[in-house]
Amino acid sequence: MGSTNLLQIVLDESGEARIKSISRYIREHISYNWDKVLVNHHDKLQQAYVEAGDVAYGTYLNLLFLPIHRQFKEAGLNPEPRFPGDFDISREWGNDLQDNQQRWMWSTIYGPHQEPIGTIVTIVYHDHTQFQVPRQPEILALREVGKEAVVETLSALSTEFSRALEFTIEYELYLQSLE
């Protein structure tokens, strides 16, 4: 699906249908490309993990979403913040072995006239013991915009999300535990 088609879908749809169309477009892109990015950039991502740890997942997500950002710009759509979302307010949880984690981040989508369309939530599965994306990222579409409304909706969808701390709070507690 080309960016011209995306713009036409967004302009033709209204209300909740607009954000659902956008999420469907992103899901298709991820489905087709998530593992190709891992293969095509394997050495770069492995090296990034060796040098900077979990920052390598940010590199992966930047590579994965780069074509979406270009297409959205052409279509007059603006995700704020850029996909996959604001790491500082994201939430993560997983198993005690740290090899089956998920992080939830989100971006509000604004249309050609800066009207808020809705929110795209990106769920990234990852491993803290090695660089590994065990399954493709998931995308959720929400009509809600604004941090409080998004957190409330995601908390209702996921008990784990509601119990997880924002990254900045989690990190602050971690630093305090080191004192």
Stockholm file with secondary structure:
# STOCKHOLM 1.0

chainA/1-179         MGSTNLLQIVLDESGEARIKSISRYIREHISYNWDKVLVNHHDKLQQAYVEAGDVAYGTYLNLLFLPIHRQFKEAGLNPEPRFPGDFDISREWGNDLQDNQQRWMWSTIYGPHQEPIGTIVTIVYHDHTQFQVPRQPEILALREVGKEAVVETLSALSTEFSRALEFTIEYELYLQSLE
#=GR chainA/1-179 SS CCHHHHHHHHHHCCTHHHHHHHHHHHHHHHHHHHHHHHHHTHHHHHHHHHHHTTHHHHHHHHHHHHHHHHHHHHHTCEEESCTTCCGGGCEEEECTTSSSEEEEEEEEEECTTSCEEEEEEEEEEECSSSSCCCSCCEEEEESCCSHHHHHHHHHHHCHHHHHSCBHHHHHHHHHHHHC
#=GC SS_cons         CCHHHHHHHHHHCCTHHHHHHHHHHHHHHHHHHHHHHHHHTHHHHHHHHHHHTTHHHHHHHHHHHHHHHHHHHHHTCEEESCTTCCGGGCEEEECTTSSSEEEEEEEEEECTTSCEEEEEEEEEEECSSSSCCCSCCEEEEESCCSHHHHHHHHHHHCHHHHHSCBHHHHHHHHHHHHC
//
